[in-house]
Amino acid sequence: DVLAFFDRPGTSNGPTEAINGRLEHLRGSALGFRNLTHYIARSLLEAGGFRPRLHPQLR
């Protein structure tokens, strides 16, 4: 982090820390997940900003 500051002043690791915080929160509430695939999918939904498209009739 310190060396990156000198390479590119004015940049922040805030967005990365925000995603890490959301994943930590999800991990705390994911104790009921029995399948790693489901946890990964939920992580992508929460932190990745992925929003599946709904069928036009479902909107």
C-alpha positions in Angstrom: 0.0 0.0 0.0 2.7 2.4 0.9 4.8 1.8 -2.3 1.6 2.0 -4.4 1.0 5.4 -2.9 4.3 6.7 -4.3 3.8 5.1 -7.7 0.3 6.6 -8.1 -0.4 9.4 -5.7 -4.1 10.2 -5.2 -5.3 6.6 -5.6 -7.1 4.9 -2.8 -7.7 1.3 -1.9 -11.1 2.3 -0.5 -13.1 0.4 -3.2 -11.2 -2.8 -2.5 -11.7 -2.4 1.2 -15.4 -1.9 0.6 -15.7 -5.1 -1.4 -13.7 -6.9 1.3 -16.0 -5.6 4.0 -19.1 -6.8 2.1 -17.5 -10.2 1.6 -16.7 -10.4 5.3 -20.3 -9.6 6.2 -21.5 -12.2 3.8 -19.1 -14.8 5.2 -20.5 -14.1 8.7 -24.1 -14.7 7.5 -23.0 -17.6 5.2 -22.5 -20.1 8.0 -25.5 -22.0 6.7 -24.1 -22.5 3.3 -23.2 -26.1 2.8 -22.0 -25.7 -0.8 -18.9 -23.7 -1.8 -20.4 -23.0 -5.2 -23.4 -21.3 -3.6 -21.2 -19.2 -1.5 -19.1 -18.1 -4.5 -22.3 -17.3 -6.5 -23.7 -15.3 -3.5 -20.3 -13.4 -3.3 -20.5 -12.5 -6.9 -24.0 -11.2 -6.5 -23.2 -9.2 -3.4 -19.8 -7.7 -4.2 -19.5 -8.1 -8.0 -22.5 -6.0 -8.7 -23.9 -8.8 -10.9 -27.7 -8.4 -11.3 -29.4 -11.1 -13.3 -31.8 -10.0 -16.0 -35.4 -10.7 -15.3 -37.7 -12.0 -18.0 -39.7 -9.1 -19.4 -42.9 -10.6 -18.0 -41.5 -10.7 -14.5 -40.8 -7.0 -14.2 
